[in-house]
Amino acid sequence: MTSSDAELRLLAEAREWAAQDPDPATKASLLELVRLAEDGDPAARQELEDSFRGTLQFGTAGLRAALGPGPNRMNRVVVRRAAAGLAAFLVDAVAKAAAGTRPRAVVGYDARHNSDIFAAETAAIFTAAGIETFMLPAALPTPLLAYAVRALDCDGGVMVTASHNPPQDNGYKVYLGRPAVPADGDGAQIVAPYDAEIAARISAVGTLDSIALAADGWTVLDSSLAANYQRSTAALAMPGRFPARDLRIVLTPLHGVGGGTAQEVLKAAGFKDVTVVAEQADPDPDFPTVSFPNPEEPGALDLALEAAERLDADLVIANDPDADRAAVAAKDPDTGAWRMLRGDEVGSLLGAHMVARLADGDTAVETDGRGVFANSIVSSRLLARIAAAAGLAHEETLTGFKWISRVPGLVYGYEEALGYCVAPEQVKDKDGISAAVLIAELAATAKAAGKTVFDTLDELYLQHGLHASDQLSIRVADLGLLDAMMNRLRVSPPESFGQSAVEVFTDLAEGSAQLPPTEGLLYITRNLTRVIIRPSGTEPKLKCYLEVIHQVGSAAELPAARQAARASLDEVRHDVSEALGL
């Protein structure tokens, strides 16, 4: 086929898509792209090629992409097909698991562009397929949707969100309930093989006009479910064991949907001195005050930190736009400056706090008669040491809460990307709002004892060794470069990092008795430095996770140990860059 033939075929495919598109906005933008491409505009041609380069793939993260026309974007055509395929899967799964039972599903959405439209059309398609369907009454946090799947005893749940992605993106996250999938449901995100089974159902969907949409018949929930979530989340606090509530908090939802819920929960848990960053308090799909709505990104917390300094606050808590993650910042006593804690630091603090709660007989989080802590393989090894010292089991999982939440006997789990599960019996997913309650509780407890959260961290380091972590992320324009970089490492494996010889090398793609296969490489050196390199599951970048451990004999040695750990991490970063040919 000549380039001219390929262009004619692309333009014809675009016109055909526009003819069936139910959304006048994407239809108009697509026809304008076609016109510009016909006039020789290279940018329009490039956009058309990318929009029609294959079909957006449904996987364990569901769907996530930029909004726009075409099969490789998020739009009403793609969402209708996804909803129809998921409906077929749920109907079949329930028929096998409990013949004669009507399937049940709940749909939620955030405040991003088109989220409410995608949710409404999903509800209409589910209802037309014979599924008893519930819809959350407003744009609400992702953890509330995960809570609803279990609270309503649903077979499935859909959350329309792109979490902390850029403003132009949206997504479609899927949860499965125990009725439909007795072995693997229970309100957690989908895992294999269900992702592939749902994808197959989506591929089998016929023409767009064959997808039935009910005009009504689904139930829009009232405020009681959200109130129940708030009440049970606030009740996680243990004022009898940890009574301190003297804590001045600055809270930001980063223009997302978690602000109101987080305020109500913190207030009900006894934390009254909470100031919300006014410029970021209300949901806004354009995220006007941040360049990237992810609390991990530089600058995202600037307004919150300015408010904290002005108010002489004790703590900053930031939720990402769908409130399933929580970031924490505090004033470092060593420097006098505010800084955001790394996810591993917060994860370790929460782990130690969970140990204290369990030691006090917190039966609310006991599961299966034993307590298990878990974190992802790329998260710090400090949690394993905290668990071992407390006589608790610990497990490492693949990256993602779809794995962490499924650990049998889980009482606490986290991953370094600011995700924490402190109440798995309530929400089998990361939950930035319940995490905020326990973060406030541990910070207030430390303050009442004349300490900061950094002092509490130091106590953990003195007991278990100073664990210092860092990341190196390499964003690429061409996904093929990720394969090339991984192949380079397999062909020419590094022999050392930070002047310490590699003693353990694991190709995670081969899998093991503990972990299913996943694309990634793990190295552990003689001095226990650990490097893990893997492609991101949601973004076009290679992620490198670094951790060093320095033993510390006394508090007086901590400043020097911190400097040595930073120097070690810098040296390891340099060696990783060299190994990747950067």
Residue pairs with C-beta under 8 A, 6 or more apart in sequence:
1 9
7 37
7 45
10 37
10 48
10 49
10 52
11 34
11 37
11 38
11 48
13 52
14 30
14 33
14 34
14 48
14 51
14 52
14 69
14 70
15 31
15 34
17 30
17 52
17 69
17 70
17 71
17 77
18 27
18 30
18 31
18 34
18 69
20 77
20 207
20 208
20 209
21 27
21 30
21 69
21 75
21 76
21 77
22 76
22 77
22 80
22 208
23 75
23 76
23 77
23 117
26 67
26 68
26 69
26 75
26 76
27 69
29 68
29 69
30 51
30 69
30 70
33 44
33 47
33 48
33 51
33 69
34 44
34 48
36 43
36 44
37 44
37 45
37 48
48 70
50 72
51 68
51 69
51 70
51 71
51 72
51 73
52 70
52 71
52 72
53 72
54 71
54 72
55 71
55 72
56 63
56 65
56 71
56 72
56 73
56 74
56 78
57 199
58 82
58 85
58 195
58 198
58 199
58 202
59 195
59 199
60 189
60 190
60 191
60 192
60 195
60 400
60 402
60 537
61 171
61 173
61 400
61 537
61 538
62 82
62 171
62 172
62 173
62 174
62 190
63 74
63 78
63 79
63 82
63 171
63 172
64 74
64 162
64 165
64 169
64 170
64 171
64 172
64 538
65 72
65 73
65 74
65 169
65 170
65 171
66 73
66 74
66 168
66 169
67 73
67 74
67 75
67 113
67 114
67 168
67 169
67 170
68 74
68 75
69 75
71 77
71 78
74 114
74 118
74 169
74 170
74 171
74 172
75 114
76 114
76 117
76 118
76 121
77 208
79 118
79 121
79 122
79 160
79 172
80 121
80 125
80 208
80 211
80 213
81 202
81 205
81 208
81 211
82 172
82 202
83 121
83 122
83 125
83 126
83 158
83 211
84 125
84 129
84 201
84 202
84 205
84 211
85 198
85 199
85 200
85 201
85 202
85 203
85 204
85 205
86 156
86 158
86 174
86 198
86 201
86 202
87 125
87 126
87 129
87 131
88 129
88 201
88 204
88 205
89 194
89 197
89 198
89 201
90 103
90 105
90 126
90 129
90 131
90 155
90 156
90 180
91 103
91 129
91 130
91 131
92 201
93 103
93 155
93 180
93 181
94 101
94 102
94 103
94 155
94 179
94 180
97 179
97 180
97 181
97 182
98 179
101 179
102 130
102 131
102 132
103 130
103 131
103 132
103 155
103 156
103 179
103 180
104 131
104 132
104 133
104 134
104 152
104 153
104 154
104 155
104 156
104 177
104 179
105 126
105 131
105 132
105 133
105 134
105 154
105 155
105 156
105 157
105 158
106 133
106 134
106 135
106 136
106 145
106 148
106 149
106 152
106 154
106 156
106 157
106 158
106 221
107 119
107 122
107 123
107 126
107 133
107 134
107 135
107 136
107 145
107 157
107 158
107 159
107 160
108 119
108 135
108 136
108 140
108 142
108 144
108 145
108 148
108 157
108 158
108 159
108 160
109 115
109 116
109 118
109 119
109 136
109 139
109 140
109 159
109 160
109 161
110 139
110 140
110 141
110 142
110 159
110 160
110 161
110 162
110 256
110 257
110 283
110 321
110 322
111 139
111 256
111 257
111 283
111 284
111 285
111 321
112 160
112 161
112 162
112 167
112 169
112 170
112 285
112 321
113 167
113 170
113 285
114 170
115 139
115 160
115 161
115 170
115 285
116 139
116 160
118 160
118 170
118 172
119 135
119 136
119 158
119 160
120 135
121 213
122 158
122 160
123 133
123 135
123 218
124 213
124 214
124 215
124 218
125 211
125 212
125 213
125 214
126 133
126 218
127 133
127 214
127 216
127 217
127 218
128 212
128 213
128 214
129 212
131 155
132 219
133 217
133 218
133 219
134 148
134 152
134 154
134 218
134 219
134 220
134 221
135 218
135 219
135 220
135 221
136 144
136 145
136 148
136 221
136 225
136 226
137 220
137 221
137 222
137 223
137 226
139 257
139 283
140 226
140 257
140 261
141 256
141 257
141 258
141 261
141 319
141 322
141 323
141 324
141 432
141 433
142 159
142 161
142 163
142 173
142 322
142 323
142 324
142 429
143 229
143 323
143 324
143 427
143 429
143 430
143 431
143 432
143 433
143 434
144 225
144 226
144 229
144 261
145 157
145 158
145 159
145 175
146 157
146 159
146 175
146 187
146 427
146 428
146 429
146 431
147 187
147 225
147 229
147 426
147 427
148 154
148 157
148 221
148 225
148 229
149 156
149 157
149 175
149 177
149 187
150 177
150 186
150 187
150 426
150 427
150 428
151 225
151 228
151 229
152 225
153 177
153 179
154 177
154 179
155 176
155 177
155 179
155 180
155 181
155 185
156 174
156 175
156 176
156 177
156 180
157 174
157 175
157 176
157 177
157 187
158 172
158 173
158 174
158 175
159 172
159 173
159 175
159 322
160 170
160 171
160 172
160 173
161 170
161 171
161 173
161 321
161 322
162 169
162 170
162 171
163 171
163 320
163 321
163 322
163 324
163 325
164 254
164 292
164 293
164 294
164 295
164 296
164 320
164 321
164 322
164 325
165 171
165 293
165 538
166 292
166 293
167 285
167 286
167 287
167 293
173 189
174 189
174 190
174 198
175 187
175 188
175 189
175 190
175 429
176 184
176 185
176 187
176 188
176 189
176 190
176 194
177 185
177 186
177 187
178 185
178 186
178 187
179 185
181 194
184 191
184 194
184 406
186 428
187 427
187 428
187 429
188 401
188 402
188 405
188 406
188 428
188 429
189 400
189 401
189 402
189 405
189 429
190 198
190 402
191 402
191 403
191 406
192 516
205 211
226 261
229 261
230 261
230 264
230 265
230 268
231 268
232 426
233 265
233 423
233 426
233 431
233 433
233 434
233 437
234 264
234 265
234 266
234 268
234 269
234 437
236 269
236 364
236 422
236 423
236 426
236 434
236 437
236 438
237 269
237 270
237 437
237 438
237 441
238 357
238 360
238 362
238 441
239 245
239 270
241 356
241 357
241 360
241 362
242 356
242 441
242 442
242 444
242 445
244 444
244 445
244 447
244 448
245 270
245 271
245 272
245 444
246 273
246 444
246 447
246 448
247 271
247 273
247 314
247 315
247 440
247 443
247 444
247 447
248 273
248 275
248 311
248 312
248 313
248 314
248 315
249 266
249 271
249 273
249 274
249 275
249 313
249 314
249 315
249 316
249 317
249 440
250 274
250 275
250 276
250 277
250 304
250 307
250 308
250 311
250 313
250 315
250 316
250 317
251 259
251 262
251 263
251 266
251 274
251 275
251 276
251 277
251 304
251 316
251 317
251 318
251 319
251 436
252 259
252 276
252 277
252 280
252 281
252 301
252 303
252 304
252 316
252 317
252 318
252 319
253 259
253 262
253 276
253 280
253 281
253 283
253 318
253 319
253 321
253 323
254 280
254 287
254 290
254 293
254 295
254 300
254 318
254 319
254 320
254 321
255 280
255 282
255 283
255 284
255 285
255 286
255 287
255 288
255 289
255 290
255 293
255 321
256 283
256 293
256 319
256 320
256 321
256 322
256 323
257 283
257 321
257 322
257 323
258 319
258 321
258 322
258 323
258 432
258 433
259 276
259 281
259 282
259 283
259 319
261 323
261 433
262 317
262 319
262 323
262 432
262 433
262 436
263 274
263 276
265 433
265 434
265 436
265 437
266 274
266 436
266 437
266 440
267 274
269 437
269 440
269 441
271 437
271 440
271 444
275 307
275 311
275 313
277 303
277 304
277 307
279 289
279 303
280 289
280 290
280 303
280 304
283 321
287 293
287 321
289 303
290 297
290 299
290 300
291 297
291 299
291 300
292 300
293 300
293 320
293 321
294 300
294 320
295 301
295 318
295 319
295 320
295 325
295 327
295 340
295 418
296 327
296 343
296 417
296 418
300 318
301 316
301 318
301 327
301 329
301 340
304 316
304 318
304 329
305 316
305 329
305 338
307 313
308 315
308 316
308 329
308 331
308 338
309 338
314 330
314 443
314 447
315 328
315 329
315 330
315 439
315 440
315 443
315 453
316 327
316 328
316 329
316 330
316 338
316 340
317 326
317 327
317 328
317 436
317 439
317 440
318 326
318 327
318 328
318 329
319 325
319 326
319 327
319 432
319 433
319 436
320 327
320 418
320 432
323 431
323 432
323 433
324 419
324 429
324 430
324 431
324 432
325 417
325 418
325 419
325 420
325 430
325 432
326 346
326 418
326 420
326 432
326 433
326 435
326 436
326 439
327 340
327 341
327 346
327 418
328 340
328 341
328 346
328 439
328 453
329 338
329 339
329 340
329 341
330 338
330 339
330 341
330 443
330 452
330 453
330 454
331 337
331 338
331 452
332 338
332 339
332 454
333 452
333 454
333 455
334 454
334 559
341 349
341 453
342 416
342 469
343 379
343 414
343 415
343 416
343 417
343 418
343 419
344 379
344 380
344 382
344 416
344 467
344 469
344 547
345 457
346 414
346 418
346 420
346 439
347 375
347 379
347 380
347 383
347 414
347 415
347 416
347 420
348 380
348 382
348 383
348 386
348 457
348 460
348 467
349 439
349 442
349 453
349 456
349 457
349 460
350 412
350 414
350 420
350 422
350 435
350 438
350 439
350 442
351 373
351 382
351 383
351 386
351 387
351 412
351 414
352 386
352 442
352 456
352 460
353 438
353 441
353 442
353 445
354 365
354 373
354 411
354 412
354 422
354 438
355 386
355 387
355 390
355 392
357 365
358 365
358 366
358 371
358 390
358 392
358 411
359 390
364 423
364 425
365 371
365 411
365 412
365 422
365 423
365 424
365 425
366 411
367 409
367 410
367 411
367 424
367 425
368 408
368 409
369 409
370 392
370 393
370 409
371 392
371 393
371 409
371 411
371 412
372 392
372 393
372 394
372 395
372 407
372 408
372 409
372 410
372 411
373 383
373 384
373 386
373 387
373 392
373 393
373 394
373 395
373 410
373 411
373 412
373 413
374 394
374 395
374 396
374 397
374 404
374 407
374 410
374 412
374 413
375 383
375 384
375 396
375 397
375 404
375 413
375 414
375 415
375 416
376 396
376 397
376 398
376 399
376 400
376 403
376 404
376 415
376 416
377 396
377 397
377 398
377 399
377 508
377 515
377 522
377 532
378 399
378 415
378 416
378 532
378 534
378 543
378 545
379 414
379 415
379 416
380 416
380 467
380 469
380 547
381 467
381 530
381 547
381 549
382 460
382 464
382 465
382 467
383 394
383 414
384 394
384 396
385 464
385 465
386 460
386 464
387 393
387 394
388 394
389 463
389 464
392 411
393 409
395 407
395 514
396 514
396 515
397 403
397 404
397 406
397 407
397 413
397 515
398 515
398 516
398 518
399 415
399 518
399 534
399 537
400 415
400 537
401 413
401 415
401 419
401 421
401 429
401 430
404 410
404 413
404 414
404 415
404 421
405 413
405 421
405 424
405 428
405 429
406 428
407 413
410 421
410 424
411 424
412 421
412 422
412 424
413 420
413 421
413 424
414 420
414 421
414 430
415 430
416 469
416 545
418 432
419 430
419 432
420 430
420 431
420 432
420 435
421 427
421 428
421 429
421 430
421 431
422 431
422 434
422 435
422 437
422 438
423 431
423 434
426 434
427 434
442 453
442 456
443 453
446 452
446 453
446 455
446 456
458 555
458 558
461 467
461 552
461 558
461 561
462 552
462 554
462 555
462 558
465 549
465 550
465 551
465 552
466 549
466 550
466 551
466 552
466 558
466 561
466 562
466 565
467 547
467 548
467 549
468 547
468 548
468 549
468 550
468 562
468 565
468 566
468 568
468 569
469 545
469 546
469 547
469 548
469 569
470 546
470 547
470 569
470 572
470 573
471 543
471 544
471 545
471 546
472 543
472 544
472 546
472 573
472 576
472 577
473 536
473 541
473 542
473 543
473 544
474 485
474 541
474 542
474 544
474 580
474 582
475 539
475 540
475 541
476 482
476 540
476 541
476 542
477 540
479 540
482 535
482 540
482 541
482 542
485 542
485 580
485 581
486 519
486 521
486 533
486 535
486 542
488 579
488 580
488 581
489 521
489 533
489 579
489 580
490 507
490 521
492 579
493 502
493 505
494 502
494 523
494 531
494 575
494 576
494 579
495 501
495 502
496 502
496 525
496 575
497 523
497 525
497 529
497 531
497 571
497 572
497 575
497 576
498 525
498 527
498 529
498 548
498 568
498 571
498 572
498 575
499 571
500 525
500 526
500 527
500 529
501 525
501 526
502 523
502 524
502 525
503 524
503 525
503 526
504 522
504 523
504 524
505 521
505 522
505 523
506 512
506 521
506 522
506 523
507 521
508 515
508 517
508 518
508 519
508 520
508 521
508 522
508 534
509 517
509 518
509 519
509 520
510 517
511 517
511 518
518 534
519 534
519 535
520 532
520 533
520 534
520 535
521 532
521 533
521 534
522 530
522 531
522 532
523 530
523 531
523 532
524 530
527 548
527 549
528 548
528 549
529 546
529 547
529 548
529 549
529 568
529 572
530 545
530 546
530 547
531 544
531 545
531 546
531 572
531 576
532 544
532 545
533 542
533 543
533 544
533 545
533 576
533 580
534 542
534 543
534 545
535 541
535 542
535 543
536 542
536 543
542 580
544 573
544 576
544 580
546 569
546 572
546 573
546 576
548 565
548 568
548 569
548 572
550 561
550 564
550 565
550 568
552 558
552 561
